């Protein structure tokens, strides 16, 4: 008798648990994935960017451009396992499999030294303009594909010198690539670094 009563109370719990698992764990994700693929196929596929028939990156994830002839993104604090010691990590900028910030606070000596070094290098490149804050600070994800228009314009002298093109041409290129606020109110004006560098290649090969 007691087993029968227990089963009576247990059955609804099991049925509801199974139903919620199917609905929220299977049906809903599949429905949203299908809807996103139908309404926003490019974004649902990762906003992949192709050039000459091959994928060169994503509009959602930054890349670590280091050459003087390219615009650079903001610093990235992502890491990857050390091949020589699995208990340690190594810097791996824009590592999409390990999205994270540095978790270093304002009293961190390592953070202060890194920012000071970046500031010195940037001021050597362009001693006349103030260094935009996003060129020396990392984002929470470490994967930001965009920088502020001011950060892109700050780099114009270096890129122009490396490529041997007029600064005016590069400023015009940057301005043409500025994206406004979403719906006119959300976020800040920004420039996608990969898209800008692809346009830069079209303007003048390094």
RACOR-V769481 format. One record per pair of residues at least 12 apart in sequence whose C-alpha atoms are under 10 Angstrom apart, sorted by the first residue. I is the first residue (numbers start at 1). GAP is how many residues later the second one is. Records with the same first field share a line. If there is no record, write none. Layout:
BEGIN
I=GAP, GAP
END
This chain:
BEGIN
43=15, 16, 17
45=13
46=12, 13, 14, 15
47=12, 13, 14
48=12, 13
49=145, 146, 149
51=147
56=138, 142
57=137, 138
58=87, 136, 137
59=85, 86, 87, 133, 134, 135, 136
60=83, 84, 85, 86, 132, 134
61=33, 34, 35, 80, 81, 82, 83, 84, 85, 131, 132, 133
62=12, 14, 31, 32, 33, 34, 80, 81, 82, 83, 84, 85, 130, 131, 132
63=13, 30, 31, 32, 33, 80, 81, 82, 130, 131
64=12, 28, 29, 30, 31, 79, 81, 129, 130
65=28, 128, 129, 132
67=92, 95, 139
68=57, 87, 90, 91, 92, 93, 94, 95, 138
69=86, 87, 89, 90, 91, 92, 93, 94, 95, 128, 131, 132, 135, 136, 137
70=85, 86, 88, 89, 90, 92, 93, 123, 124, 126, 127, 128, 130, 131, 136
71=76, 80, 81, 82, 83, 84, 85, 87, 88, 103, 122, 123, 125, 126, 129
72=63, 74, 75, 79, 80, 83, 87, 121, 122, 125
73=21, 61, 62, 63, 65, 70, 71, 72, 73, 74, 75, 78, 79, 118, 119, 120, 121
74=19, 59, 60, 61, 62, 63, 64, 65, 68, 69, 70, 71, 72, 73, 74, 77, 119
75=18, 19, 40, 43, 59, 60, 61, 62, 63, 64, 67, 68, 69
76=15, 16, 17, 18, 19, 23, 24, 25, 26, 60, 61, 62, 63, 64, 65, 66, 67, 68
77=14, 15, 16, 17, 18, 21, 22, 23, 24, 25, 26, 27, 60, 61, 62, 63, 64, 65, 66
78=12, 13, 14, 15, 16, 17, 18, 19, 20, 21, 22, 23, 24, 60, 61, 62, 63, 64, 65
79=12, 13, 14, 15, 16, 17, 18, 19, 20, 21, 22, 23, 63
80=12, 13, 15, 16, 17, 18
81=17
92=50
93=49, 50
94=47, 48, 49, 50, 51
95=46, 47, 48
96=45, 46, 47
98=43, 44, 45
99=40, 41, 42, 43, 44
100=38, 39, 40, 41, 42, 43
101=37, 38, 39, 40, 41, 42
102=36, 37, 38, 39, 40
103=37
111=26
114=22, 23
115=20, 21, 22
116=20
117=19
118=13, 17, 18, 19
119=12, 13, 14, 16, 17
122=13, 14, 32, 33, 36
123=31
124=34
125=29, 30, 31, 32, 33, 34
126=28, 29, 30, 31, 32
127=27
128=26
129=21, 24, 25, 26
130=20, 21, 24
131=19, 20, 23, 24
132=15, 16, 17, 18, 19, 20, 21, 22
133=15, 17, 18
134=12, 13, 14, 16, 17
135=12, 13, 15, 16, 17, 19, 20
144=48, 49
145=45, 46, 47, 48, 49, 50
146=32, 33, 43, 44, 45, 46, 47, 48, 49, 50
147=31, 41, 42, 43, 44, 45, 46
148=30, 31, 40, 41, 42, 43, 44, 45
149=22, 25, 26, 28, 29, 30, 39, 40, 41, 42, 43
150=24, 25, 39, 40, 41
151=39, 40
152=18, 19, 22, 23, 26, 38, 39, 40, 41, 44
153=14, 17, 18, 19, 20, 21, 22
154=17
155=12, 15, 16
156=12, 13, 14, 15, 17, 18
157=13, 14
159=41, 47
162=44
163=37, 38, 41, 42, 43
164=40, 41, 42
165=38, 39, 41
169=34
170=30, 33
173=23, 24, 26, 27, 30
174=17, 18, 19, 22, 23, 25, 26
175=16
176=15, 20
177=13, 14, 15, 16, 18, 19, 22
178=12, 13, 14, 18
179=12, 13
END
